[in-house]
Amino acid sequence: MDNVNGKQLKDVRYSVLDLSPIIEGSTIPNSFENTLSLARHAEKLGYYRYWMAEHHNMPFIGSSATSVLIGYVAGGTNDIRVGSGGIMLPNHAPLVIAEQFGTLESLYPGRIDLGLGRAPGTDQRTAQALRRNPEIDGHNFPQQLEDLRTYLDPSRSSTPRPVRAIPGQGLNIPVWLLGSSGFSAQLAGQLGLPFAFASHFSPNNTLPALDLYHRSFQPSDVLDEPYAMVCVNVVAAETDEEAEYLGTTLHQQFLNLIRGTEKPLQPPIENLEDQLTLQEHAALEQQLGSSIFGSAKTVKRKLQEFLDDTQADEIMINTQIYDHDKRLRSYEIVSQLFD
């Protein structure tokens, strides 16, 4: 997309995606402490929302019980919106999610977002353990979504439903669709819902999905016009060299996935390129091609280029850095670029 609207970084909202990373040599309770620390930091820095993602059976991600962590973060902050990026709806009964997020919205009114995805957020064996019913998969997502939205707003159904979400029924909880391909982009457009795209691990599909969302969009009682958020990996540091070094933690995370090696988040290393095969290098480029590593000057330039291309209404920042203080510093540097 061309920068026809002339959007600048200062014109868009900026938000946080947190996977509550489990660090090599640390503990899961410490991961949760770091999550709350980052959320409070982000709130002070002006980030608009703080989302956590549902993943399972991954030794470097602690946010599997996403709704529980959302309550923890919302209870430890004051104003920042808190939500899911996302809840993998096929893993759950829609009624349970309506009740969970109805509870969260009742506790923290006006601050809760419900982002929904249709992928399992894990491998197939773990998905089977979660779902128990092999017939439930992403193909059921549109009906599950409609069921969930009707639990929150019973007026969507022409006939009274005997089963109600209490709490949940009648609450205004923003529902987002999340995606890494075109399916959810088109569905979000057709339903007139906000859409968030996972460019942080599916960069090649970013522009086609956003184009499909905008072309499919139909105004609704939720939105008059499309609203798209795009998530991107960013590692910011004092110099380009330091950021590239810190970014090897993210590269190792995906490299371990490619190799089928299960490890917590690893410390950065020198000369990572020397350890890659040509196939691994190509796979990393395919998944992390939109990632931005650098000093404030470099990150500002690349983020503006990213905004020029996507014309996003909001940019969500995912930062996987081994050292928590350096992770906080990265988010601080990025926030100054948007201001």
DOVO-905857 format. One record per residue (C-alpha): residue number from 1; x, y, z; residue in one letter. Coordinates in steps of 0.05 Angstrom, whole numbers, plus 5000, padded with zeros to 4 digits. Example, Ala and Ser with C-alpha at 12.3 -4.5 7.8 and 13.67 -1.06 7.14 Angstrom:
// residues 2
R  sevo    c1    c2    c3  bapa
R     1  5246  4910  5156     A
R     2  5273  4979  5143     S
This chain:
// residues 339
R  sevo    c1    c2    c3  bapa
R     1  5000  5000  5000     M
R     2  5025  5070  4985     D
R     3  5027  5123  5038     N
R     4  4967  5158  5008     V
R     5  4943  5184  5075     N
R     6  5012  5207  5097     G
R     7  5006  5172  5165     K
R     8  5062  5186  5213     Q
R     9  5080  5146  5275     L
R    10  5051  5201  5319     K
R    11  4983  5190  5284     D
R    12  4973  5118  5306     V
R    13  4964  5081  5372     R
R    14  5020  5036  5397     Y
R    15  5009  4975  5439     S
R    16  5044  4914  5470     V
R    17  5041  4839  5456     L
R    18  5070  4798  5513     D
R    19  5080  4722  5513     L
R    20  5104  4723  5585     S
R    21  5169  4692  5563     P
R    22  5201  4637  5606     I
R    23  5275  4653  5610     I
R    24  5332  4603  5611     E
R    25  5357  4599  5684     G
R    26  5296  4633  5713     S
R    27  5227  4611  5738     T
R    28  5155  4616  5714     I
R    29  5135  4659  5774     P
R    30  5190  4707  5754     N
R    31  5161  4708  5683     S
R    32  5095  4731  5712     F
R    33  5130  4784  5755     E
R    34  5164  4809  5692     N
R    35  5098  4812  5655     T
R    36  5067  4857  5708     L
R    37  5130  4898  5710     S
R    38  5127  4909  5635     L
R    39  5053  4924  5636     A
R    40  5063  4979  5689     R
R    41  5122  5005  5649     H
R    42  5081  5006  5585     A
R    43  5024  5042  5619     E
R    44  5070  5098  5642     K
R    45  5100  5103  5572     L
R    46  5032  5114  5539     G
R    47  5021  5047  5506     Y
R    48  4947  5039  5491     Y
R    49  4934  4965  5503     R
R    50  4970  4905  5531     Y
R    51  4953  4838  5500     W
R    52  4974  4767  5519     M
R    53  4972  4707  5474     A
R    54  4948  4636  5485     E
R    55  5000  4583  5470     H
R    56  5007  4513  5498     H
R    57  5063  4462  5509     N
R    58  5117  4513  5493     M
R    59  5173  4517  5544     P
R    60  5188  4590  5528     F
R    61  5117  4618  5534     I
R    62  5082  4625  5601     G
R    63  5015  4656  5578     S
R    64  4976  4591  5567     S
R    65  4922  4610  5619     A
R    66  4911  4675  5583     T
R    67  4848  4698  5618     S
R    68  4880  4688  5686     V
R    69  4940  4730  5667     L
R    70  4895  4785  5638     I
R    71  4862  4791  5707     G
R    72  4931  4793  5740     Y
R    73  4955  4849  5695     V
R    74  4890  4889  5696     A
R    75  4889  4885  5772     G
R    76  4961  4911  5775     G
R    77  4951  4970  5728     T
R    78  4902  5028  5725     N
R    79  4884  5052  5656     D
R    80  4917  5012  5600     I
R    81  4870  4966  5561     R
R    82  4885  4892  5574     V
R    83  4865  4834  5531     G
R    84  4879  4772  5490     S
R    85  4921  4770  5428     G
R    86  4890  4722  5426     G
R    87  4845  4669  5456     I
R    88  4845  4609  5408     M
R    89  4770  4599  5406     L
R    90  4768  4527  5379     P
R    91  4804  4506  5443     N
R    92  4746  4529  5486     H
R    93  4671  4527  5493     A
R    94  4645  4596  5472     P
R    95  4603  4600  5535     L
R    96  4665  4592  5579     V
R    97  4701  4649  5543     I
R    98  4639  4693  5548     A
R    99  4637  4680  5623     E
R   100  4711  4691  5633     Q
R   101  4713  4756  5595     F
R   102  4647  4777  5626     G
R   103  4680  4768  5693     T
R   104  4741  4808  5671     L
R   105  4699  4864  5643     E
R   106  4657  4866  5707     S
R   107  4721  4872  5749     L
R   108  4756  4922  5703     Y
R   109  4701  4958  5664     P
R   110  4719  4991  5599     G
R   111  4789  4961  5597     R
R   112  4782  4891  5569     I
R   113  4792  4868  5497     D
R   114  4774  4800  5469     L
R   115  4819  4782  5411     G
R   116  4802  4715  5379     L
R   117  4842  4667  5335     G
R   118  4824  4602  5302     R
R   119  4892  4567  5304     A
R   120  4907  4518  5361     P
R   121  4966  4558  5387     G
R   122  5004  4493  5394     T
R   123  5020  4426  5360     D
R   124  4965  4378  5337     Q
R   125  4974  4328  5395     R
R   126  4967  4384  5446     T
R   127  4907  4411  5408     A
R   128  4874  4343  5414     Q
R   129  4887  4343  5489     A
R   130  4856  4412  5494     L
R   131  4795  4401  5451     R
R   132  4780  4327  5464     R
R   133  4734  4327  5402     N
R   134  4772  4316  5337     P
R   135  4715  4346  5297     E
R   136  4728  4415  5327     I
R   137  4778  4455  5287     D
R   138  4786  4522  5252     G
R   139  4729  4506  5204     H
R   140  4680  4513  5261     N
R   141  4707  4582  5279     F
R   142  4652  4625  5246     P
R   143  4597  4588  5283     Q
R   144  4636  4589  5348     Q
R   145  4646  4664  5339     L
R   146  4572  4675  5328     E
R   147  4555  4634  5389     D
R   148  4603  4674  5432     L
R   149  4578  4741  5406     R
R   150  4506  4719  5419     T
R   151  4523  4700  5491     Y
R   152  4548  4771  5500     L
R   153  4491  4802  5462     D
R   154  4428  4757  5462     P
R   155  4392  4805  5415     S
R   156  4433  4776  5358     R
R   157  4388  4714  5362     S
R   158  4316  4716  5336     S
R   159  4294  4667  5390     T
R   160  4307  4669  5465     P
R   161  4365  4624  5487     R
R   162  4357  4584  5551     P
R   163  4432  4585  5566     V
R   164  4461  4652  5587     R
R   165  4531  4678  5601     A
R   166  4528  4705  5672     I
R   167  4570  4747  5678     P
R   168  4579  4767  5605     G
R   169  4509  4778  5578     Q
R   170  4496  4850  5559     G
R   171  4568  4874  5568     L
R   172  4603  4914  5515     N
R   173  4668  4875  5506     I
R   174  4705  4893  5441     P
R   175  4715  4831  5398     V
R   176  4774  4829  5351     W
R   177  4792  4777  5299     L
R   178  4865  4757  5294     L
R   179  4899  4725  5236     G
R   180  4963  4706  5200     S
R   181  4929  4692  5132     S
R   182  4868  4714  5094     G
R   183  4812  4674  5127     F
R   184  4803  4717  5190     S
R   185  4818  4780  5150     A
R   186  4759  4767  5104     Q
R   187  4713  4745  5160     L
R   188  4730  4807  5202     A
R   189  4715  4851  5142     G
R   190  4649  4817  5127     Q
R   191  4627  4823  5200     L
R   192  4652  4895  5208     G
R   193  4700  4877  5265     L
R   194  4769  4904  5280     P
R   195  4826  4861  5254     F
R   196  4896  4847  5280     A
R   197  4948  4815  5236     F
R   198  5008  4774  5261     A
R   199  5063  4804  5218     S
R   200  5112  4785  5273     H
R   201  5112  4713  5248     F
R   202  5076  4717  5180     S
R   203  5106  4777  5145     P
R   204  5095  4754  5074     N
R   205  5019  4751  5084     N
R   206  5013  4819  5116     T
R   207  4996  4863  5057     L
R   208  4950  4813  5021     P
R   209  4911  4801  5086     A
R   210  4903  4875  5100     L
R   211  4881  4888  5029     D
R   212  4830  4831  5035     L
R   213  4804  4860  5101     Y
R   214  4794  4929  5071     H
R   215  4761  4902  5008     R
R   216  4715  4856  5048     S
R   217  4695  4908  5100     F
R   218  4621  4920  5112     Q
R   219  4601  4974  5162     P
R   220  4569  4946  5225     S
R   221  4543  4968  5292     D
R   222  4615  4959  5316     V
R   223  4653  4999  5263     L
R   224  4634  5048  5209     D
R   225  4701  5037  5174     E
R   226  4757  4986  5179     P
R   227  4806  4987  5237     Y
R   228  4870  4946  5228     A
R   229  4925  4933  5278     M
R   230  4990  4900  5257     V
R   231  5039  4866  5305     C
R   232  5113  4869  5290     V
R   233  5176  4846  5326     N
R   234  5219  4904  5349     V
R   235  5285  4903  5388     V
R   236  5311  4973  5403     A
R   237  5376  4989  5438     A
R   238  5428  5044  5443     E
R   239  5463  5021  5379     T
R   240  5446  4979  5318     D
R   241  5499  4929  5338     E
R   242  5471  4919  5408     E
R   243  5400  4911  5380     A
R   244  5423  4859  5330     E
R   245  5458  4821  5386     Y
R   246  5397  4824  5431     L
R   247  5355  4802  5372     G
R   248  5391  4735  5368     T
R   249  5346  4712  5426     T
R   250  5285  4718  5380     L
R   251  5322  4684  5324     H
R   252  5341  4626  5370     Q
R   253  5268  4620  5392     Q
R   254  5245  4608  5321     F
R   255  5306  4566  5304     L
R   256  5290  4519  5362     N
R   257  5219  4513  5335     L
R   258  5247  4496  5266     I
R   259  5294  4444  5295     R
R   260  5243  4415  5343     G
R   261  5286  4434  5402     T
R   262  5248  4451  5466     E
R   263  5283  4505  5507     K
R   264  5264  4567  5547     P
R   265  5282  4635  5518     L
R   266  5357  4635  5507     Q
R   267  5409  4690  5521     P
R   268  5436  4726  5460     P
R   269  5497  4698  5425     I
R   270  5551  4722  5378     E
R   271  5557  4697  5306     N
R   272  5488  4663  5302     L
R   273  5492  4665  5226     E
R   274  5551  4617  5227     D
R   275  5507  4564  5260     Q
R   276  5451  4565  5207     L
R   277  5442  4521  5146     T
R   278  5417  4554  5083     L
R   279  5349  4524  5094     Q
R   280  5346  4550  5166     E
R   281  5367  4619  5143     H
R   282  5311  4620  5091     A
R   283  5260  4595  5142     A
R   284  5279  4649  5192     L
R   285  5274  4702  5138     E
R   286  5205  4677  5119     Q
R   287  5179  4681  5191     Q
R   288  5218  4741  5216     L
R   289  5228  4783  5154     G
R   290  5189  4843  5180     S
R   291  5227  4845  5246     S
R   292  5260  4911  5264     I
R   293  5325  4913  5303     F
R   294  5365  4976  5315     G
R   295  5379  5042  5350     S
R   296  5325  5094  5358     A
R   297  5343  5125  5291     K
R   298  5341  5059  5254     T
R   299  5278  5034  5287     V
R   300  5242  5100  5273     K
R   301  5259  5096  5200     R
R   302  5239  5023  5193     K
R   303  5175  5031  5233     L
R   304  5155  5089  5189     Q
R   305  5169  5047  5127     E
R   306  5126  4992  5159     F
R   307  5070  5041  5171     L
R   308  5077  5068  5100     D
R   309  5068  4998  5073     D
R   310  5012  4975  5118     T
R   311  4974  5039  5132     Q
R   312  4957  5007  5199     A
R   313  4912  5044  5248     D
R   314  4952  5015  5306     E
R   315  5019  4981  5314     I
R   316  5030  4927  5366     M
R   317  5101  4914  5389     I
R   318  5127  4845  5407     N
R   319  5196  4846  5440     T
R   320  5229  4781  5460     Q
R   321  5293  4801  5497     I
R   322  5328  4756  5547     Y
R   323  5348  4811  5596     D
R   324  5286  4842  5627     H
R   325  5317  4911  5639     D
R   326  5338  4914  5566     K
R   327  5268  4893  5546     R
R   328  5239  4951  5587     L
R   329  5290  4998  5555     R
R   330  5270  4974  5485     S
R   331  5197  4991  5498     Y
R   332  5218  5058  5526     E
R   333  5258  5075  5463     I
R   334  5200  5055  5418     V
R   335  5149  5096  5457     S
R   336  5190  5158  5446     Q
R   337  5188  5147  5371     L
R   338  5112  5149  5370     F
R   339  5110  5212  5413     D
